[in-house]
Amino acid sequence: MTFKNKTFDVHLFDYERIDDKHQEKSLKFLIWGLTASICLRVAIVVLNKLPQFELEENYSHLIQYIADLNTRECDLKSMSRI
């Protein structure tokens, strides 16, 4: 995306699903910008892994943070059993 002569990378996802009321129709959505960025971050946190496509931003710090949280949580559960 270009804004004021500056180029920015913007996440963009196509989403399609069957309309519940009209089975022959599908609903198509274009998810982009902030909404796509939030969806991407939520997916990274929930799945605890990076997507298969290349990212311009460095999300490895988010994965490391999640791994550290999971390790601390496991340590706390182990200590509470003793």
C-alpha positions in Angstrom: 0.0 0.0 0.0 1.3 3.5 -0.8 0.4 6.4 1.4 2.0 9.9 1.0 4.6 8.5 -1.3 5.7 5.8 1.3 5.2 2.1 0.7 3.9 -0.1 3.5 3.4 -3.9 3.6 -0.2 -4.7 4.4 -1.5 -8.2 5.2 -4.4 -9.3 3.1 -6.5 -12.5 3.4 -9.4 -13.8 1.3 -12.1 -15.6 3.3 -15.0 -17.5 1.9 -17.7 -19.5 3.5 -21.1 -21.0 2.5 -24.1 -18.9 3.4 -26.2 -20.9 6.0 -29.5 -19.6 4.6 -28.7 -20.1 1.0 -26.5 -23.1 0.5 -25.8 -22.4 -3.1 -24.3 -19.0 -2.3 -21.0 -18.3 -0.7 -20.0 -15.3 1.3 -16.7 -13.7 0.4 -14.7 -11.3 2.6 -11.5 -9.5 2.1 -9.7 -9.1 5.4 -6.8 -6.6 5.3 -4.9 -4.0 7.2 -5.3 -3.8 11.0 -7.9 -6.6 11.1 -5.7 -8.9 9.1 -2.7 -8.0 11.3 -4.7 -8.8 14.5 -5.9 -12.1 13.0 -2.4 -13.0 12.1 -1.1 -12.3 15.6 -3.9 -14.2 17.2 -3.2 -17.2 15.0 0.5 -17.1 15.9 -0.3 -17.1 19.6 -3.0 -19.8 19.4 -1.1 -22.1 17.2 2.3 -21.3 18.8 4.0 -21.2 15.4 4.8 -18.9 12.5 2.8 -19.1 9.2 4.3 -20.8 6.2 4.4 -17.6 4.2 7.2 -15.1 4.5 6.7 -12.2 6.9 8.3 -8.8 6.6 8.1 -8.2 10.3 10.0 -10.2 12.8 7.5 -12.3 14.8 10.1 -14.7 16.3 10.2 -12.6 19.4 6.4 -13.3 19.9 7.0 -17.0 19.5 9.9 -16.9 22.1 7.7 -15.0 24.5 4.9 -17.6 24.2 7.4 -20.4 24.7 8.8 -18.7 27.8 5.2 -18.3 29.2 4.5 -21.9 28.6 7.7 -23.0 30.3 6.9 -20.8 33.4 3.4 -22.2 33.5 4.6 -25.8 33.4 7.2 -25.0 36.1 4.5 -23.5 38.3 2.2 -26.5 37.9 5.1 -28.8 38.8 5.9 -26.8 41.9 2.3 -26.8 43.0 2.1 -30.7 42.9 5.0 -31.0 45.4 
